[in-house]
Amino acid sequence: MPTTKQPYSADDSMGYFIHRLSKVMQRRFEVLLEESGSEITIQMWVILSAIGKHNAAIPSQIADKTGIDRTATARSLTKMEKLKLISRKPSQEDGRSSQVRLTKKGENALEIAAYCSQKTNEYFLEKLTHREHDSLKKIVSKLLSGEKGDISYN
């Protein structure tokens, strides 16, 4: 394996910095969710958003839209159904699948989580100029382009 002249450490890795930023932002979001009295996780919020804002109604669509693997999506949907955040009905087109809908409680949880997410983003984006924010968004989108983790909703 090739070596570099200087030792390469985590501090030299773009991935390390992005991971750290992600963890710090995630923790701030989790604190806001807890403070709001919400019982959902970030993963549940992402799933609620796919259902409520992007009209994903079949578990496989939800998994594809969120980038969460199908097994984890199924587990979350089961937990969310127990929390009465969603309802499931057998699909009329495919008896092996179900149609997922938000309940009133799920709609409320989605709005609370969206507010917490917005406040988290505002907190961090206040540290950037408008131009820096636009540049960051373009750069991250470019890095994700064509990757399995591409989160664009186009």
Salt bridges, closest charged atoms under 4 A:
GLU30 OE1 - ARG27 NH1 3.27
GLU34 OE2 - ARG27 NH1 3.53
GLU39 OE2 - LYS105 NZ 2.76
ASP64 OD1 - ARG70 NH2 3.46
GLU81 OE1 - ARG88 NH2 3.11
ASP94 OD1 - ARG96 NE 3.08
GLU107 OE1 - LYS104 NZ 3.67
GLU111 OE2 - LYS53 NZ 3.17
GLU122 OE1 - LYS119 NZ 3.05
ASP134 OD2 - HIS130 NE2 3.28
